[in-house]
Amino acid sequence: QAGAPLDLYRQPANLFVSGFIGSTKMHFLPARAVRMQGAELVVAFAGNAEIALPVASAVAPGTPLTLGLRPEHFHVGASGGPVLRGEVVVAELLGGESYLHVRTGDATIVIKTDGTVAPQRGDIIEAAMPAAFAHLFDADGRRVGGTAAPTIAALH
């Protein structure tokens, strides 16, 4: 894939590009198609969490997929998207920002948040993931869904 760095970050064409662009790296969680809901596909991941994402064409229920989520797009203690619940296994409290390593189901994900969030090891936290920032990939690693990440101006 070729393009401007922010375009690649916001709309990676495949798993390779999405894992290559960004720091910290995008998380890849196993997921499966649940049902079509109009032009959106409802996807199950991390146990029983679900997210609805736009797709270009129908995907059969049960199809294995990969859900891509970036650490900086989670919001600890917030709502407004699917909520992941998990145990903090490592908390890197760095002052202006914190990196929380959270075990949710069979996966451990890193959540990047501001320094005012300071849970400790063993705490159970919830973090919302706005659907606008999720990426969906098929078994061959090609992007099949997700929305273009909003611009910074759209978030304020």
Residue pairs with C-beta under 8 A, 6 or more apart in sequence:
1 8
1 12
1 13
1 14
1 17
5 21
8 17
8 21
9 21
9 22
9 149
10 148
10 149
11 143
11 148
11 149
12 18
12 21
12 26
12 68
12 135
12 143
13 142
13 143
14 137
14 141
14 142
14 143
15 28
15 66
15 68
15 137
15 141
16 141
18 26
18 68
18 135
18 137
18 143
19 25
19 26
19 28
22 70
24 70
24 71
24 72
24 99
24 110
24 112
25 71
26 68
26 69
26 70
26 135
27 68
27 69
27 70
27 71
27 107
27 109
27 110
28 66
28 67
28 68
28 137
29 45
29 46
29 66
29 67
29 68
29 69
29 107
29 109
30 45
30 64
30 65
30 66
30 67
31 43
31 44
31 45
31 64
31 65
31 66
31 67
31 136
32 43
32 44
32 45
32 62
32 63
32 64
32 65
33 41
33 42
33 43
33 59
33 60
33 61
33 62
33 63
33 65
34 41
34 42
34 43
34 44
34 50
34 61
35 41
35 42
35 61
36 42
36 58
36 59
37 52
39 54
39 55
40 52
40 53
40 54
40 55
41 52
41 53
41 54
41 55
41 58
41 59
41 136
41 145
42 50
42 51
42 52
43 50
43 51
43 52
43 53
43 65
43 67
43 136
43 145
44 50
45 51
45 67
46 84
46 104
46 105
46 107
47 104
47 105
49 82
49 83
49 84
50 82
51 67
51 81
51 82
51 129
51 131
51 134
52 131
53 131
53 134
53 136
53 145
53 146
53 147
54 145
54 146
54 147
55 136
55 144
55 145
56 144
56 145
59 65
59 144
59 145
63 138
63 139
64 139
65 136
65 137
65 138
65 139
65 144
66 136
66 137
66 138
66 141
67 134
67 135
67 136
67 137
68 134
68 135
68 136
68 137
68 146
69 109
69 129
69 133
69 134
69 135
70 133
71 99
71 109
71 110
71 111
71 112
72 112
73 129
73 130
73 133
73 149
74 84
74 109
74 111
74 112
74 113
74 127
74 128
74 129
75 81
75 113
75 127
75 128
75 129
75 130
76 100
76 111
76 113
76 117
76 119
76 125
76 126
76 127
77 117
77 125
77 126
77 127
78 127
78 128
79 128
80 128
80 130
81 128
81 129
81 130
81 131
82 128
82 129
82 131
83 126
83 127
83 128
83 129
84 102
84 104
84 109
84 126
84 127
84 129
85 104
85 124
85 125
85 126
86 102
86 103
86 104
86 105
86 109
86 124
86 125
86 127
87 102
87 103
87 104
87 122
87 123
87 124
87 125
88 100
88 101
88 102
88 119
88 120
88 121
88 122
88 123
88 124
88 125
89 101
89 102
89 103
89 108
89 121
90 99
90 100
90 101
90 121
91 98
91 99
91 100
91 101
91 118
91 119
91 120
91 121
91 123
92 98
92 99
92 100
92 101
93 115
93 118
94 115
95 115
96 114
96 115
97 112
97 113
97 114
97 115
98 112
98 113
98 114
98 115
98 117
98 118
99 110
99 111
99 112
100 110
100 111
100 113
100 117
100 119
100 125
101 108
101 109
101 110
102 108
102 109
102 110
102 111
102 125
102 127
111 127
119 125
131 147
132 147
132 149
132 150
133 149
134 146
134 147
135 143
135 145
135 146
136 143
136 144
136 145
136 146
137 143
137 144
138 144
